[in-house]
Amino acid sequence: MTVMRPALMACALVAAFVHAPARAEEAQQASLNVQQLFATSCGWCHQSGGRSAGRGPKLAGTDKSDEYIINQIKKGKPPGMPSFGGSFNDAQIGAILSYIRNLKDEP
């Protein structure tokens, strides 16, 4: 039975490390302030929190597909929109997409 205990402990540690990245990402999502992320990264061009056009188009009420928006965020759109694929993880991009989808014309 003493041989079994270290083996069980090792399995538990492996399981904890395997699930740690998922838990870390969940914690990051919970603490993510997407409005602030949008304001500091996107708001320079998408004015009024995306509710009106600036150097970039108005995002509230867009008819673009989710895939199109995600691609634009990740790869950018020359010459004006930079690529954020190296800056944002998938959870952050998903949060920004959700933010855009929930934008109302008035704050």
C-alpha positions, -999 to +999 in steps of 0.1 A: +000+000+000+029+024+006+040+019-030+005+029-042+004+062-023+033+078-042+019+066-075-015+082-066+002+114-056+021+115-088-011+110-108-028+138-089+001+161-096+000+153-133-038+159-134-034+192-116-007+204-141-028+193-171-058+212-158-039+243-146-037+261-180-075+257-184-081+271-149-056+299-155-074+309-187-108+307-170-095+330-142-081+354-168-114+355-186-132+363-153-108+391-145-107+405-181-121+440-184-130+439-220-143+475-221-109+487-209-091+463-233-111+477-262-107+513-251-069+510-248-063+489-279-092+496-303-107+528-292-080+549-308-097+543-342-132+529-333-146+560-315-171+561-287-163+525-277-170+513-312-203+532-315-191+556-341-166+558-369-132+574-364-102+563-383-118+528-382-155+520-389-184+520-365-187+485-350-221+487-333-246+469-354-220+455-379-233+429-403-198+412-406-195+376-395-178+364-364-151+348-385-145+380-404-142+401-372-119+375-355-097+374-387-095+413-388-085+414-351-059+387-355-044+397-389-052+434-391-062+453-422-034+472-440-028+500-442-045+512-410-054+484-386-026+466-369-025+429-363-034+419-327-030+381-331+003+382-313-010+405-286-043+389-277-050+353-269-082+335-281-101+343-249-094+380-253-103+380-289-135+361-280-143+387-254-137+416-278-160+399-303-187+395-277-182+432-267-187+442-303-218+420-307-234+436-276-226+472-285-257+495-286-256+527-306-260+547-274-237+541-243 
